[in-house]
Structure formats: C-alpha cells, structure tokens
C-alpha cells in the first residue's frame, strides 16, 4: 500500500525563498540588462521522464523504491532577452503515474509537481544561421504531490527545486522563436511526517524526486 500524509515542514522557508526569487527578478529588470532587453512570453509542453525514487523509511533506505510511468510537462514563462543572455520567471506543471512501489504494481497513483522557477540562459550566437543553441540553469520551489485515488489520498510537500539543460532555438519570424530543449530537474527530498508506507508505520519518509524533461515550445517577443 502506498499511503502518505501531508507534511507542514519548511513552509516558512519556502515563502522566504519565493520572495527572494521575486526580488532577484525585480533586480534583473532594473539592471542594465533590462535597459536594452526585449520582454518575451513563452509556452512549452513535452515529455516528463522521472527516474526511480529512493525511499528513506523507518528501518532503512530502499533504492529505486518507486518506479514511474512516462508523463507530461507544461511550462509558461515571462522574461527579458538581452541578446546573449536571458532571465525569466517560469511556472511549470508535470505529472507521472506511479508504476510500482517496491516491485508491487500500482494503479491510479501519480506524482505531480507544480514549480516556480527563476531561470538564466546563455544563448550562443551562430552568425545568422537561423538556429541558436543555448545553455540554461534555474532554481526555485516545487510543490510535489502524491495522489492515490484508491485510498482517497492527495498529499504534498514543498521543497527546493533545481534544473539545468540546453537546447536549440529557431527563428520562425523576427518576433517568434521555436524552442526545443532538454532539462534535468531535481528537488530536495520530499518529506512526509506521518506515514503508513508499504505497511510500515513510522515518523518520517523521504522520497527523492528527479528526472528528464524534453520540451518544445514558442517564445514571442513583446
């Protein structure tokens, strides 16, 4: 049985971190970069592939304790394009079904993550080739939820989140760019306080969350 109950830890820390990210974006918008930058908005969607989660439960750690199905991800962003450098704030959502827990098949169980990220990009000029590779990294917070329709459980924890990756951007028109990218996404361990996990009662269970996102989307200069 896969059962977890909501954690209330780190809420104050996460609120302060969100405020810090917002302050960072405000600073970037007021810095010299913003004076010559073009604002933009972007939307993307793609495939989410979570790696197997290690589970730290009472009595020890189970490596690859949770296996996931391939899922999907959505992302929306607004940012500033300064030529070679970009900064943005992004909201994302991804969901994956839980395939097995310690080898036992699961149905109607999924894990989802609602993310709020501050991202930075380095665009690599290609001398008018019409395609531009880029590298990126981001930091933020993720509200990670485990949902079990069989047990009527919908519980979550909020943790730090990170991502880095790269991709290719293609100029469709002077103001529209098509983007194909890869992101490696990971969070701090998701902690649940009062747990009945696989028939074991205990105080805390920590679950690792990380994976690969392959996304395609568009950016529109404003």
C-alpha positions in Angstrom: 0.0 0.0 0.0 1.2 3.4 -0.9 0.0 5.9 1.7 1.4 9.3 2.6 0.1 12.2 4.7 0.8 16.0 4.3 4.0 17.5 5.6 3.9 21.0 7.0 7.7 21.4 7.3 9.7 24.1 5.5 6.6 26.3 4.7 8.2 29.4 6.2 11.5 28.8 4.4 9.7 28.3 1.1 7.8 31.5 1.4 11.1 33.4 2.1 12.7 31.7 -0.9 9.8 32.7 -3.2 10.2 36.3 -2.0 13.9 36.1 -2.7 13.3 34.8 -6.3 10.9 37.6 -6.9 13.4 40.1 -5.6 16.0 38.7 -7.9 13.8 39.1 -10.9 12.9 42.7 -9.9 16.6 43.4 -9.6 17.3 41.9 -13.1 14.5 44.0 -14.6 16.1 47.2 -13.1 19.7 46.3 -14.1 21.5 47.5 -17.2 20.4 44.2 -18.9 16.8 45.4 -18.8 17.6 48.7 -20.4 18.5 47.1 -23.7 16.4 43.9 -23.3 13.2 42.8 -25.1 10.5 41.3 -22.9 9.0 38.0 -24.1 6.5 35.3 -23.1 6.8 31.6 -23.8 4.8 28.4 -23.6 6.1 24.8 -23.9 5.0 21.2 -23.5 6.7 17.9 -23.6 7.6 14.6 -22.1 8.5 14.0 -18.4 10.6 11.0 -17.5 11.1 10.6 -13.7 14.0 8.5 -12.5 13.2 5.8 -9.9 12.9 7.3 -6.4 14.9 6.2 -3.4 12.7 5.9 -0.3 14.2 6.6 3.2 11.7 5.0 5.6 11.9 3.7 9.2 14.2 0.7 9.1 16.4 1.9 6.2 16.6 3.2 2.7 15.1 1.4 -0.3 16.9 2.2 -3.5 14.7 2.6 -6.6 11.7 2.0 -4.3 9.3 3.8 -6.6 9.2 3.4 -10.4 7.2 5.8 -12.6 5.5 5.8 -16.0 6.4 8.4 -18.6 4.4 11.5 -18.1 4.0 15.0 -19.5 5.0 18.6 -18.6 3.7 22.1 -19.3 5.6 25.4 -18.8 4.8 29.1 -19.1 7.4 31.9 -18.7 7.9 35.6 -19.0 11.3 37.1 -19.3 13.8 39.5 -20.7 16.0 38.8 -23.7 19.2 40.8 -23.7 20.8 39.2 -26.8 23.3 36.7 -25.4 21.7 36.5 -22.0 18.1 35.9 -20.9 16.4 35.8 -17.5 12.9 34.7 -16.8 10.3 33.6 -14.2 8.5 30.3 -15.1 5.6 28.3 -13.8 5.6 24.6 -14.7 3.5 21.5 -14.0 4.4 17.9 -14.6 2.7 14.6 -13.7 3.8 10.9 -13.8 1.9 7.8 -12.9 3.4 5.5 -10.3 4.2 2.2 -11.9 5.4 0.1 -8.9 6.2 0.6 -5.2 9.0 -1.8 -4.1 8.1 -4.0 -7.0 4.4 -4.1 -6.4 2.3 -2.8 -9.3 0.2 0.3 -8.6 -2.9 1.8 -10.4 -4.5 5.2 -10.1 -1.5 6.6 -8.2 0.5 9.5 -9.5 3.1 12.1 -8.5 2.9 15.7 -9.8 5.0 18.8 -9.3 3.9 22.5 -9.5 7.1 24.5 -9.9 8.0 28.2 -9.6 11.5 28.8 -11.1 13.9 31.7 -11.8 15.9 30.7 -14.9 19.0 32.1 -16.6 20.1 31.4 -20.2 23.2 31.9 -22.3 22.4 32.0 -26.0 25.3 31.1 -28.3 25.4 33.2 -31.5 25.7 31.3 -34.8 26.2 34.2 -37.2 22.8 34.4 -38.8 22.4 30.7 -39.2 18.7 30.9 -38.1 19.4 28.4 -35.2 20.9 29.3 -31.9 22.0 26.7 -29.2 21.7 27.7 -25.6 22.5 26.6 -22.0 20.3 27.2 -19.0 20.0 26.8 -15.3 17.3 27.5 -12.8 16.4 27.5 -9.1 13.0 27.7 -7.4 10.5 25.8 -5.4 8.3 22.8 -6.2 5.0 21.6 -4.6 5.2 17.9 -5.0 2.0 15.9 -4.6 1.4 12.1 -4.3 -2.2 11.2 -5.2 -3.7 7.8 -4.6 -7.3 7.6 -5.9 -7.7 4.1 -4.4 -7.2 5.4 -0.9 -8.6 8.9 -1.5 -5.2 10.5 -0.6 -3.9 13.7 -2.1 -0.8 14.9 0.0 2.0 17.3 -0.8 5.3 18.8 0.4 7.0 22.0 -0.8 10.8 21.7 -1.4 13.6 23.5 -3.2 13.9 22.7 -6.9 16.8 23.0 -9.5 17.2 22.4 -13.2 19.8 22.7 -15.9 19.9 21.9 -19.5 20.2 23.2 -23.0 18.5 23.3 -26.4 18.1 24.8 -29.8 16.1 27.9 -30.8 14.9 28.5 -34.3 13.7 31.9 -35.6 10.3 31.5 -37.2 9.7 35.2 -37.6 11.5 38.3 -36.2 9.4 38.1 -33.1 8.6 34.4 -32.8 11.2 31.7 -31.8 10.6 27.9 -31.8 12.4 26.2 -29.0 13.4 22.6 -28.5 15.1 21.8 -25.2 16.2 19.4 -22.5 16.0 19.9 -18.8 17.4 17.8 -15.9 15.1 18.5 -13.0 15.5 17.6 -9.3 14.2 18.6 -5.9 15.2 18.3 -2.4 13.9 15.1 -0.7 10.1 15.2 -0.3 9.4 14.6 3.3 6.1 13.2 4.8 5.7 13.2 8.6 3.0 10.6 9.5 3.3 7.7 7.1 2.0 4.2 6.6 4.2 3.2 3.7 4.0 -0.4 2.4 2.6 -1.5 5.7 5.3 0.2 7.9 4.3 2.8 10.4 6.9 5.5 11.3 7.6 9.1 11.8 9.2 10.3 8.5 9.5 9.1 5.0 11.8 10.9 2.5 11.4 10.4 -1.3 13.9 11.6 -3.9 12.5 13.2 -7.0 14.5 13.9 -10.2 14.0 13.3 -13.9 14.4 14.4 -17.5 12.1 16.8 -19.4 12.1 17.1 -23.2 10.2 20.2 -24.2 9.1 22.0 -27.3 7.5 25.5 -27.4 7.5 29.0 -28.7 8.7 32.4 -27.4 7.1 35.6 -28.6 8.8 39.0 -28.2 6.6 41.6 -26.7 
